[in-house]
Amino acid sequence: MSDIGTTDEPPAFDELPFRTALTDTPLKWRRVVTWAMYDWGTQPYNTIIITFVFAVYLTSAPFGDVNYTTRALATATTISGLLIAVLAPVLGQASDRSGSTVTVLRVLTALMVVLSAALYFVKPDPAYLIFGLVLFGIGSLVNEISGVTYNATIDQIASTRSVGRVSGFGWGMGYVGGIVSLLLIYFAFIHPEVGLFGVTGRDGLDIRISMLVCAVWTVIFTIPPLVMLKNQPPAINDGAHPGILGAYVQLWHTLVRLWRTDRPLITFLIASAVFRDGLAGVFSFGAVIAAGTFGFSAGDVIIFGAAANITAGVSTMLFGFLDDRIGARRVILISLASLSVLSTLVFLLHDGGKAVFWTVGLGLTVFVGPAQSASRSYLARLIPEGKSGEVFGLYATTGRAISFLSPMFFGIAITIGAALNHNANSQYWGILGIAVILVAGFLVMLRVKAPVTEQAGTATR
C-alpha cells in the first residue's frame, strides 16, 4: 500500500485514524422520529405492493395459472435484482463523490411515488400481466436502492451508544406504517362490498385504488425526513467524474483495499448479501404462499399482514435494545437460525391449513425485522468517519448484486416440486429455496467477527 500517496485513489481505510462515522453526542429523539418517518412513509410499498396485496393480486386466477404467474413473478424479481447489481455501484459512486446522497434519495422517492400510482392501470386480465410485472420489477429496483441510500443517512441521527435502538426504531416504525396502511385500504376499499367513493372489487378496482393510496401516503410522510436530512460534504472531493466503466474500476479498487485492510468488513458484506436476500424472500413470497398453498383469501392475507407487521414492529424495536446490549452479530445469528427452522416447518406442515401458517408465519415475522435492523447497525459501527456514502454504497452493491438468488431458488424449487408432484400445486416447495439461502447466510455469518465495540462491551472503538 506504499504507493497510495502517488495515485488519485482515495486513501485506504488503514491509512485513516479510525473514528466511526457515528458520534457520541446524546440522542435527539425528535430527529430520530423524523428520520424514522421515511421508514413509515415508504413501508406501504413493501407491505402492500411487494408483499401482501399487489403481488398476490398479480398471481391470482384472473392473470393465469397459479404456477405460471408465480414463476413469472419470481422471474421479474430476479431481473430486478440483476439490474440493481448493475446500477447500485454507479449511483453509489456518484452520490459519494458529489455529496448528494439526500438529493439522490429525493429523486428515488419521487420515482417510487410515480411507479406506485402507475399500478392503478394494471387490470385483472392476462393481457396486463407483463405490464404489471414490468412496473413491479422497476418499482422493486427503485425501492431497494432508495432504502439503502436512506441507510447511509443514519450517521446524521445515531450515536455510537444507541445505533441499535435507532436502527430498530426505524424498522419498527416501518412495520407500524405497514399496519396502518394495510388496515386503511382493507377497511376503506377491499373488505366492504362497496367501499369509499363507491369502490368495488369489479375489474380489480379495490386493489388498483389501493395503489394510489400508497403513492399519496409516501408523498405525505416522506416530506419531513427529506427536508430535515442534508447532503454531507463528499468523502472524495477530487472533482473527477469516472463514468460508468470508471465507477466499476474504482469499485474493484475499493474491494481490493478492503480485502487487504479490513477483512472482517468484507466477510460481513458477503454474509449480509446472502442473508438479506433470504430475508427479502420471506416477505416477498410469504403472502403468495399463504394465498396459493394455505387457502388464504385476499381479506385473510390483509388481516395476516396486519398481525405480521404488529409482531415484526414490536420485536424489531425490542431487539434494537438487545442489539445495544449483546451486539448486532448475535442478534443476526439468533434471527437467522430461527428463520431457517421456521421456514422448514412451513414446508413440512403445508397440509396443516390456515392455523399452521398463522402460527409459523407469525413466528417468521418475529425475526425478519431484527436481522435487517441489526445488519444496518452492525455496518454503521464499522464505517470510518467520512466514509458512510462509500461503504453503504458498497453495501448496496454487494447486497443487491445477488438479489436474484431468493426468487431464483424460489422458482427452481417450485419447478422441482411440480415435476415430483406431476404438475399439481407445488407452490409450497418455494419456501425450501428461501430456507437454503437463509442457512447459507447463517453459515457465512458464523465466520464474521463482532466489531471491537461489541467485543469490548463498550460504545467506542
C-alpha positions as CSV (number, residue, x, y, z in Angstrom):
1,M,0.0,0.0,0.0
2,S,3.0,2.3,-0.1
3,D,2.0,3.8,-3.5
4,I,-1.3,5.2,-2.3
5,G,0.1,8.7,-1.9
6,T,1.2,8.8,-5.5
7,T,-2.2,7.9,-7.0
8,D,-5.5,9.7,-7.4
9,E,-7.3,7.0,-5.4
10,P,-8.8,7.8,-2.0
11,P,-6.8,6.7,1.0
12,A,-7.3,3.2,2.2
13,F,-9.1,2.5,5.4
14,D,-6.0,1.6,7.3
15,E,-4.4,4.9,6.5
16,L,-7.1,6.8,8.3
17,P,-7.1,7.3,12.1
18,F,-10.2,5.2,12.9
19,R,-13.1,7.2,14.1
20,T,-16.5,5.8,13.5
21,A,-18.9,7.8,11.4
22,L,-21.2,7.7,14.4
23,T,-20.7,10.2,17.2
24,D,-21.0,10.1,21.0
25,T,-23.5,13.0,21.1
26,P,-26.7,12.5,23.0
27,L,-29.7,11.3,21.0
28,K,-32.2,13.9,19.9
29,W,-35.4,11.8,19.7
30,R,-37.3,14.4,17.8
31,R,-34.7,14.0,15.0
32,V,-34.8,10.2,15.4
33,V,-38.6,10.2,15.0
34,T,-38.5,12.5,11.9
35,W,-35.8,10.3,10.4
36,A,-37.8,7.2,11.0
37,M,-40.8,8.7,9.2
38,Y,-39.1,7.7,6.0
39,D,-39.4,4.1,7.0
40,W,-43.1,4.8,7.9
41,G,-43.7,6.6,4.6
42,T,-42.2,4.0,2.3
43,Q,-43.2,0.9,4.0
44,P,-46.5,0.6,2.2
45,Y,-44.5,-0.1,-1.0
46,N,-43.0,-3.2,0.8
47,T,-46.1,-4.2,2.7
48,I,-48.9,-3.5,0.3
49,I,-47.3,-3.8,-3.1
50,I,-44.4,-6.2,-2.8
51,T,-45.8,-8.5,-0.2
52,F,-49.5,-8.6,0.8
53,V,-51.7,-7.1,-1.9
54,F,-50.3,-6.4,-5.4
55,A,-48.0,-9.4,-5.6
56,V,-51.0,-11.6,-4.5
57,Y,-53.2,-9.8,-7.0
58,L,-50.7,-10.4,-9.8
59,T,-50.5,-14.1,-9.1
60,S,-54.3,-14.6,-8.8
61,A,-56.5,-16.6,-11.2
62,P,-57.6,-13.7,-13.5
63,F,-53.9,-13.4,-14.6
64,G,-53.4,-17.1,-15.4
65,D,-52.5,-20.5,-13.8
66,V,-51.0,-20.1,-10.3
67,N,-47.8,-21.9,-11.1
68,Y,-47.2,-19.8,-14.3
69,T,-48.0,-16.5,-12.6
70,T,-45.9,-17.3,-9.5
71,R,-42.9,-18.3,-11.7
72,A,-43.4,-15.1,-13.7
73,L,-43.3,-13.0,-10.6
74,A,-40.1,-14.8,-9.5
75,T,-38.6,-14.1,-12.9
76,A,-39.5,-10.4,-12.7
77,T,-38.0,-10.2,-9.3
78,T,-34.8,-11.9,-10.5
79,I,-34.4,-9.5,-13.3
80,S,-34.9,-6.6,-11.0
81,G,-32.2,-7.9,-8.7
82,L,-29.8,-8.2,-11.6
83,L,-30.5,-4.6,-12.6
84,I,-29.9,-3.5,-9.0
85,A,-26.5,-5.2,-9.2
86,V,-25.6,-3.2,-12.3
87,L,-26.9,0.2,-11.2
88,A,-26.2,0.3,-7.5
89,P,-22.4,0.9,-7.8
90,V,-22.8,3.7,-10.3
91,L,-25.3,5.5,-8.1
92,G,-23.2,4.9,-5.0
93,Q,-20.1,6.3,-6.5
94,A,-21.9,9.3,-7.9
95,S,-23.6,10.3,-4.7
96,D,-20.3,9.7,-2.7
97,R,-18.2,11.9,-4.9
98,S,-20.8,14.7,-5.2
99,G,-22.0,14.6,-1.6
100,S,-25.6,14.3,-3.0
101,T,-26.9,11.3,-1.1
102,V,-30.0,13.1,0.1
103,T,-30.7,14.6,-3.3
104,V,-30.5,11.1,-4.8
105,L,-32.8,9.8,-2.1
106,R,-35.4,12.6,-3.0
107,V,-35.3,11.6,-6.7
108,L,-35.7,7.9,-6.0
109,T,-38.6,8.6,-3.6
110,A,-40.3,10.6,-6.3
111,L,-39.9,7.8,-8.8
112,M,-41.3,5.4,-6.2
113,V,-44.4,7.5,-5.9
114,V,-44.9,7.6,-9.7
115,L,-44.5,3.9,-10.1
116,S,-46.9,3.2,-7.2
117,A,-49.6,5.3,-8.9
118,A,-49.0,3.6,-12.3
119,L,-50.0,0.3,-10.8
120,Y,-53.6,1.6,-10.9
121,F,-53.6,0.8,-14.6
122,V,-52.9,-2.9,-14.2
123,K,-56.3,-4.6,-14.7
124,P,-57.1,-8.2,-13.8
125,D,-56.6,-9.8,-17.2
126,P,-53.8,-12.0,-18.6
127,A,-53.1,-9.2,-21.2
128,Y,-51.9,-7.0,-18.3
129,L,-49.6,-9.5,-16.6
130,I,-46.4,-8.4,-18.4
131,F,-47.3,-4.7,-17.9
132,G,-47.8,-5.3,-14.2
133,L,-44.6,-7.3,-13.9
134,V,-42.5,-4.6,-15.6
135,L,-43.9,-1.9,-13.2
136,F,-43.4,-4.3,-10.3
137,G,-39.8,-5.0,-11.2
138,I,-38.8,-1.4,-11.8
139,G,-40.5,-0.3,-8.6
140,S,-38.7,-3.0,-6.6
141,L,-35.4,-1.8,-8.0
142,V,-36.1,1.8,-7.1
143,N,-37.5,0.8,-3.7
144,E,-34.4,-1.2,-2.8
145,I,-31.8,1.4,-3.9
146,S,-33.7,4.2,-2.1
147,G,-33.8,2.1,1.0
148,V,-30.0,1.6,1.1
149,T,-29.4,5.2,0.2
150,Y,-31.6,6.1,3.2
151,N,-29.5,3.7,5.4
152,A,-26.4,5.8,4.6
153,T,-28.0,8.8,6.4
154,I,-28.1,7.0,9.8
155,D,-24.9,8.7,10.9
156,Q,-26.7,12.0,10.8
157,I,-29.0,10.7,13.6
158,A,-27.5,7.9,15.7
159,S,-24.8,7.9,18.3
160,T,-22.3,5.2,18.9
161,R,-24.1,4.1,22.1
162,S,-27.6,4.0,20.5
163,V,-27.3,2.9,16.9
164,G,-29.0,-0.4,17.6
165,R,-32.0,1.4,19.2
166,V,-32.2,4.0,16.4
167,S,-32.0,1.3,13.7
168,G,-34.6,-0.8,15.4
169,F,-36.9,2.1,16.0
170,G,-36.7,3.0,12.3
171,W,-37.5,-0.6,11.2
172,G,-40.3,-0.8,13.8
173,M,-41.8,2.5,12.6
174,G,-41.8,1.0,9.1
175,Y,-43.8,-2.0,10.3
176,V,-46.2,0.2,12.1
177,G,-46.7,2.2,9.0
178,G,-47.4,-1.1,7.2
179,I,-50.1,-1.9,9.8
180,V,-51.9,1.4,9.5
181,S,-51.7,1.5,5.7
182,L,-52.9,-2.1,5.4
183,L,-55.9,-1.6,7.7
184,L,-56.7,1.7,5.9
185,I,-57.0,0.1,2.4
186,Y,-58.6,-3.1,3.8
187,F,-61.5,-1.3,5.6
188,A,-61.8,1.5,3.1
189,F,-61.7,-0.4,-0.1
190,I,-61.1,-4.2,-0.1
191,H,-63.3,-5.6,2.7
192,P,-66.6,-3.7,2.1
193,E,-68.7,-4.8,-0.9
194,V,-68.9,-1.1,-1.7
195,G,-66.1,0.9,-0.2
196,L,-65.4,4.6,0.0
197,F,-66.3,6.6,-3.1
198,G,-68.3,3.7,-4.3
199,V,-65.3,1.5,-5.0
200,T,-66.0,-2.2,-5.5
201,G,-64.0,-5.3,-6.4
202,R,-65.2,-5.2,-10.0
203,D,-62.3,-5.0,-12.5
204,G,-59.9,-5.1,-9.6
205,L,-60.7,-1.5,-8.7
206,D,-60.4,-2.0,-5.0
207,I,-56.8,-3.2,-5.4
208,R,-55.9,-0.6,-8.0
209,I,-57.2,2.3,-5.9
210,S,-55.1,1.0,-3.1
211,M,-52.0,1.6,-5.3
212,L,-52.9,5.3,-5.5
213,V,-53.3,5.3,-1.7
214,C,-49.7,4.0,-1.4
215,A,-48.5,6.8,-3.7
216,V,-50.2,9.5,-1.7
217,W,-49.1,8.0,1.6
218,T,-45.4,8.1,0.5
219,V,-45.7,11.7,-0.6
220,I,-47.2,12.9,2.7
221,F,-44.9,11.1,5.2
222,T,-41.5,11.3,3.5
223,I,-41.5,15.1,3.2
224,P,-40.4,15.7,6.8
225,P,-37.3,13.5,6.7
226,L,-36.4,14.5,3.2
227,V,-36.5,18.2,4.3
228,M,-34.6,17.6,7.6
229,L,-31.8,15.5,6.1
230,K,-29.0,17.4,4.4
231,N,-26.3,16.5,1.9
232,Q,-23.0,16.0,3.7
233,P,-19.5,17.1,2.4
234,P,-18.3,14.4,0.0
235,A,-15.8,11.9,1.2
236,I,-14.0,12.1,-2.1
237,N,-13.7,15.7,-3.4
238,D,-11.4,15.4,-6.4
239,G,-13.8,16.7,-8.9
240,A,-13.5,13.6,-11.0
241,H,-16.3,12.0,-13.0
242,P,-15.1,8.5,-13.7
243,G,-18.1,7.4,-15.8
244,I,-19.8,4.0,-15.7
245,L,-16.7,1.9,-16.5
246,G,-14.6,4.0,-14.2
247,A,-17.1,3.5,-11.4
248,Y,-16.7,-0.2,-11.7
249,V,-12.9,0.0,-11.8
250,Q,-13.0,2.1,-8.6
251,L,-15.4,-0.3,-7.0
252,W,-12.9,-3.1,-7.7
253,H,-10.1,-1.0,-6.2
254,T,-12.2,-0.4,-3.1
255,L,-12.9,-4.1,-2.7
256,V,-9.2,-4.9,-3.1
257,R,-8.3,-2.3,-0.4
258,L,-10.9,-3.6,2.0
259,W,-9.7,-7.2,1.4
260,R,-6.2,-6.1,2.4
261,T,-7.0,-3.7,5.2
262,D,-10.5,-4.6,6.7
263,R,-11.1,-8.3,6.1
264,P,-13.9,-8.6,8.7
265,L,-15.9,-5.9,6.9
266,I,-15.6,-7.8,3.6
267,T,-16.7,-11.0,5.3
268,F,-19.7,-9.2,6.7
269,L,-20.7,-7.7,3.4
270,I,-20.6,-11.2,1.8
271,A,-22.6,-12.7,4.7
272,S,-25.2,-9.9,4.7
273,A,-25.5,-10.1,0.9
274,V,-26.7,-13.7,1.3
275,F,-28.9,-13.5,4.3
276,R,-30.5,-10.1,3.4
277,D,-31.7,-11.7,0.1
278,G,-33.2,-14.6,2.1
279,L,-34.9,-12.1,4.4
280,A,-36.4,-10.3,1.4
281,G,-37.6,-13.6,0.0
282,V,-39.5,-14.4,3.2
283,F,-41.6,-11.3,2.9
284,S,-41.7,-11.2,-0.9
285,F,-43.2,-14.6,-1.3
286,G,-44.8,-15.3,2.2
287,A,-48.2,-13.8,1.3
288,V,-48.1,-15.6,-2.1
289,I,-47.7,-18.9,-0.3
290,A,-50.4,-18.0,2.2
291,A,-52.9,-17.5,-0.6
292,G,-51.8,-20.2,-3.0
293,T,-50.9,-23.0,-0.6
294,F,-52.8,-22.4,2.7
295,G,-56.0,-21.1,1.1
296,F,-55.9,-17.5,2.5
297,S,-58.4,-15.2,0.8
298,A,-57.4,-11.7,-0.1
299,G,-59.0,-10.5,3.1
300,D,-57.2,-13.2,5.1
301,V,-53.9,-12.1,3.7
302,I,-54.6,-8.5,4.7
303,I,-55.5,-9.4,8.3
304,F,-52.5,-11.7,8.5
305,G,-50.3,-8.9,7.1
306,A,-51.6,-6.5,9.8
307,A,-50.8,-9.1,12.5
308,A,-47.4,-9.8,11.0
309,N,-46.5,-6.1,11.0
310,I,-47.6,-5.7,14.6
311,T,-45.4,-8.6,15.6
312,A,-42.5,-7.5,13.5
313,G,-42.7,-3.9,14.6
314,V,-42.7,-4.8,18.3
315,S,-40.0,-7.4,18.0
316,T,-37.7,-5.2,16.0
317,M,-37.9,-2.3,18.5
318,L,-37.2,-4.7,21.4
319,F,-34.4,-6.4,19.6
320,G,-32.9,-2.9,19.0
321,F,-32.3,-2.6,22.7
322,L,-30.9,-6.1,22.8
323,D,-28.6,-5.1,19.9
324,D,-27.0,-2.4,22.0
325,R,-26.5,-4.8,24.9
326,I,-25.3,-8.1,23.3
327,G,-24.2,-6.9,19.9
328,A,-25.7,-6.9,16.4
329,R,-23.8,-10.1,15.4
330,R,-25.5,-12.2,18.0
331,V,-28.9,-10.7,17.1
332,I,-28.4,-11.6,13.5
333,L,-27.3,-15.2,14.2
334,I,-30.3,-15.8,16.6
335,S,-32.6,-14.5,13.9
336,L,-31.2,-16.5,11.0
337,A,-31.2,-19.7,13.0
338,S,-34.8,-19.2,14.0
339,L,-35.9,-18.3,10.4
340,S,-34.2,-21.3,8.9
341,V,-36.1,-23.7,11.3
342,L,-39.4,-21.9,10.8
343,S,-39.1,-21.9,7.0
344,T,-38.6,-25.6,7.0
345,L,-41.6,-26.1,9.2
346,V,-43.8,-24.2,6.7
347,F,-42.8,-26.8,4.1
348,L,-43.2,-29.8,6.3
349,L,-46.6,-28.7,7.7
350,H,-48.1,-27.3,4.4
351,D,-51.1,-29.6,4.7
352,G,-52.0,-28.2,8.1
353,G,-54.2,-25.4,6.9
354,K,-54.5,-21.8,7.9
355,A,-53.8,-22.4,11.6
356,V,-50.3,-23.7,10.7
357,F,-49.4,-20.6,8.7
358,W,-50.9,-18.3,11.3
359,T,-48.6,-19.8,13.9
360,V,-45.4,-20.5,12.0
361,G,-45.8,-17.5,9.7
362,L,-46.1,-15.1,12.6
363,G,-43.1,-16.8,14.1
364,L,-41.1,-15.9,10.9
365,T,-42.1,-12.2,11.2
366,V,-40.6,-12.0,14.7
367,F,-37.1,-12.5,13.4
368,V,-37.0,-10.8,9.9
369,G,-37.0,-7.2,11.2
370,P,-34.4,-7.7,13.9
371,A,-32.0,-9.3,11.4
372,Q,-32.5,-6.4,8.9
373,S,-32.1,-3.8,11.6
374,A,-29.1,-5.4,13.2
375,S,-27.4,-5.6,9.8
376,R,-27.7,-1.9,9.4
377,S,-26.4,-1.1,12.9
378,Y,-23.6,-3.6,12.6
379,L,-22.3,-1.9,9.5
380,A,-22.8,1.6,11.0
381,R,-20.4,0.6,13.8
382,L,-17.7,-0.3,11.3
383,I,-17.8,2.7,9.0
384,P,-14.9,5.2,9.4
385,E,-15.7,8.9,9.6
386,G,-16.3,10.4,6.2
387,K,-16.9,7.0,4.5
388,S,-20.6,6.5,5.1
389,G,-21.5,7.0,1.4
390,E,-18.8,4.8,0.1
391,V,-19.3,1.9,2.5
392,F,-23.1,1.9,2.3
393,G,-22.8,2.2,-1.5
394,L,-20.7,-1.0,-1.3
395,Y,-23.3,-2.4,1.0
396,A,-25.9,-1.8,-1.7
397,T,-23.7,-3.3,-4.4
398,T,-22.8,-6.5,-2.6
399,G,-26.2,-6.8,-1.0
400,R,-28.3,-6.4,-4.1
401,A,-25.8,-7.9,-6.5
402,I,-27.1,-11.3,-5.6
403,S,-30.7,-10.2,-5.0
404,F,-31.8,-12.7,-7.7
405,L,-30.9,-15.7,-5.6
406,S,-34.0,-16.0,-3.5
407,P,-36.5,-15.5,-6.3
408,M,-34.4,-17.8,-8.5
409,F,-34.2,-20.6,-5.8
410,F,-37.9,-20.0,-5.1
411,G,-38.8,-20.6,-8.7
412,I,-36.4,-23.6,-9.1
413,A,-37.9,-25.2,-6.0
414,I,-41.4,-24.8,-7.4
415,T,-40.3,-26.3,-10.7
416,I,-38.8,-29.3,-8.9
417,G,-41.9,-29.7,-6.8
418,A,-44.1,-29.5,-9.9
419,A,-42.1,-32.3,-11.5
420,L,-42.3,-34.5,-8.5
421,N,-46.0,-33.8,-7.9
422,H,-46.9,-34.2,-11.6
423,N,-47.8,-30.5,-12.1
424,A,-50.0,-30.3,-9.0
425,N,-49.8,-27.1,-7.0
426,S,-46.2,-27.2,-5.8
427,Q,-46.0,-23.6,-4.7
428,Y,-45.1,-24.5,-1.1
429,W,-41.9,-26.0,-2.3
430,G,-40.7,-22.5,-2.9
431,I,-40.1,-21.9,0.8
432,L,-37.3,-24.6,0.7
433,G,-35.5,-22.4,-1.8
434,I,-35.7,-19.5,0.7
435,A,-34.5,-21.7,3.5
436,V,-31.4,-22.7,1.6
437,I,-30.5,-19.0,1.3
438,L,-31.1,-18.4,5.0
439,V,-28.9,-21.3,6.0
440,A,-26.1,-20.2,3.7
441,G,-26.3,-16.7,5.2
442,F,-26.1,-18.2,8.7
443,L,-23.0,-20.3,7.9
444,V,-21.1,-17.3,6.4
445,M,-22.2,-15.1,9.3
446,L,-20.6,-17.5,11.7
447,R,-17.2,-16.5,10.2
448,V,-17.9,-12.8,10.9
449,K,-16.2,-11.4,14.0
450,A,-18.0,-8.9,16.2
451,P,-16.8,-5.3,16.0
452,V,-14.3,-4.2,18.6
453,T,-17.0,-2.2,20.2
454,E,-19.1,-5.3,20.8
455,Q,-16.2,-7.5,21.9
456,A,-15.1,-4.9,24.5
457,G,-18.6,-4.2,25.6
458,T,-18.1,-0.5,25.1
459,A,-19.5,2.0,22.6
460,T,-16.2,3.2,21.2
461,R,-13.5,1.6,19.0
